Amino acid sequence: MSMSPYANIVTTNNTVTGYRLLQASPPAVHDQSSCLQEHELTTAPFNMRIEDLVNLWLAKYGNEWVDVQEVTYDNYYKYVYARLYGVRELEQHYLTDRSKFVCRKPD
């Protein structure tokens, strides 16, 4: 059973003033056994075949131009990008009018 990590709102009656109060109970403990650990997340792209990484890239971004900064904010795809760019599976250009790099998987 998965529980919310957010605090639960509980209504209580204050016996001194008689007013009804809203209180936050402590958050439930979240079971993280099914979550990927950080080291698994960062090493997975380095243990996969290039063809599988290309398919992942195409499933998420297709052949469209993508802002490199957007990719590097993603904790998984920044490693996919590094690996694909390193083997020349992605092309990259600098947009002078927007001062940013974009990349894509060529057709």
N, C-alpha and C positions, 0 to 999 in steps of 0.2 A: 504494500500500500504506500503510495507516494503522498507525502504531506507537504503543504505549502510552507515555504521558508519564511513567509511574511507573518508578522504578528497578528493575532486574532483580536478583534474588538469584543470586549465583554462589558455588559451593562451591570452595574452594581448599585445598590442603594446605600447611601451614606447614613449610618445610624445617628450621627451627631446632628447633621443639618437637615436630614430628610430628603436631600436632593438626589436625583438619579445621576450617576457618573458614568462616563465612558472611560474604560481603561484598556490598555493594550496588554494582553497576556504575552508571555515570552513566545517567540516563534517556535514552531515545531522543528524537531531535528530532521534534516533532509538526508535521506539515504543516498549516499554517493557511490554505492558499489557498482551501479550500472553506468556511471559517467566515465568518460575517458579521462585518464590522468594526464597532466601537462606533458610529461615525457613521452607518452604514447601519441599525443596529438602532434608533437613536433617531430617525432621520428618516423611516423607513418609515411609521409611523402618521400622520405629517403629510402624506404624499403619497398616501394612500389615500382612496377615497371613504367617506363616512359609512356607507353601506349595507354595504360590505365590513367595516368595523370592527365594526358591529353583528353581522354574521354570525360574525366571529371571537370576539366576546364571548359570544354565545349558544352557540357550539361549546365554549368552555372552561367557562363558568360557568352557562349556561342562564338561567332566570329566578329562580334562587335568590338569597337574600341573601348577600352576600360581605363579609367584613371588609375595609375600605378599606386598612388597614395591610398586609394580605396582598397586595393588588393593588400597592401602591406599592413592595413589595420586589422585584417582578418587573421587570427592566430593560426589557421590552417593553411589558407591559400597563399599566404606570404611565402611559405616554404615550397608550395607547388609552383608558384611564380618563379622563385629562385632556381628551382631545378629545371623547369621548362625553358627559361631564358638562358640558362647555362648551356643547354644543348641545342640552342637556336631553334626551338619550336615556337617561340613567340617573337614577334617583331615589336620594336619600340620606337616611338618618335617623340620629339619634344615639340610641343605647341608653343610657339613664341608669343602668340597673342594671348594665351591664358597662363603662361609660365608654369606649365606642368608636363609631366611625361604621361603618355598613354601607351597601352600595349594591346595586342590582339593575336589570336591564332590565325595565321594567314589561311586563305582558302586552299 
